[in-house]
Amino acid sequence: MKLSRLSLALLLASVGWLLPCAAMAGLRLCNQSFDVLNVAIATPAEGDFTTRGWWRVAPNQCATLQRDALRSRFYYVFAADIFGNEVLSGAIPMCVAPRRFEISGQQDCLLRGFLDARFLEVDTQEQQSWTVFVTPRQM
């Protein structure tokens, strides 16, 4: 089947519309709970981790925590409701701060004037993009 130049141009243009979707990479968190969440992320950086926060994510909304393609298999996420109750936590201690922050290195959080939070390990299975879903808490 031969394509005319116009058909070929239309086909390439339609594929071009798909590229932004295919180019979407990074780490997202979708809040399927009934709570407004404050979210922090820990990403690998030069043999240690950098933590960043806070993203405020309303119920039934998503936030992009990292826009770049994922380069590591494991990332770490922490979320608390607006009352400070942990909603998404794990066993990995990382540094956070009460207000917007970016903290390099995760040693001696309290001695450095930061708070200690327990982050959940997220296995991205070496994908370039991943979405974490937070569901309602079990009563």
Summary of the structure (lengths in Angstrom):
residues: 139
radius of gyration: 19.1
end to end distance: 60.8
largest distance: 70.4
contacts: 384
relative contact order: 0.24
helix: 14%
strand: 47%
